[in-house]
Amino acid sequence: MFWIIFCTCAFLFGVLFGFLIYYVRLNRHPSGILRVDRSFPDEPLTMFLELAQKGVSDLDKKRVITFKIIFDSYLKPDGDDKK
């Protein structure tokens, strides 16, 4: 019984440790920012990609590319049309 509990705990520890390393490695250095504009709800979302300072040359070297995603309304619709 001891070995079953020990092996289960070791397996869970390994899985959690692996997820932690994977999360830290991918999220520490994102390749840029993906901005999603939700200014006009009746139109499709508009996306803008801002690459990091290293630019496109850095993307060729990576197997996995991550972006920080920001949802915001950048353009405010005019409220003058409503009466």
N, C-alpha and C positions, 0 to 999 in steps of 0.2 A: 504494500500500500504506500509505503514511504517513497518508493521509486516512481510510482505513478504521479504522485503529487509533485515530487521534485522535477520530473521531466516536463510536466504540464507548466509549472512555474518557469522553468528555464525556457521553454518554447515561447510563452507569453512575454517574458522579458526580452527575448531576442526579437520578436515581432515589434514590440513597442520601441526598442532601441533602433531597429531598422527604419521604422517610420520617422522617428525623431531625426536621424541622420539625413534621411531623404528630404524631409521638410526643411531643415536648416540649410542644406546644400542648395536647394532650388530657390528658396525665398530670400536668401541673403543677397544674391546678386541678380536681380531681374534684368532682362535685356532692354527694357523700356517701359513705357506707360501706354496703356490702351484706354483712351478717354471715350466714354459713351455719352452722347448728348441726347437728353430727353426733353428738349425744350418744347417741342410740339407733340402732344400725345396722339394726335390723329395721323401723324406721319411716321414712317419707319425710323428706327434709331439711326443716328449718324455716328460713325466711329472714326476716331483720329488716332493714328499710331505715332508715338514719339519715341524714337530710339535713344538709347543711352549715348554717352559721349563717344564711345568707341565706334558706334555706327554699324554699318552692314558688315564690315570686315570681321567683327567679333561674332556675328551670327554664323559665319561659315565654319567656325571652329567648334561650335556646340552641337551636341546630339539632341539636347532638350532645351527649348527656349521658353522662358517664363516672362510674363508681363504683369505689372501691377495694374489692376483694373479700377478705374474711377468712373462712377456713374454720377452725372451732374446735369443741370440745366444751365447751359452757358448763355443762350440767347433767350431773353424774356420776351414772350409775345406781347404785343401792344394791347393794352386794355381799353384803348379809345373806341374800338368798334362796338363795345357793349354799351347798351343804353338802358 
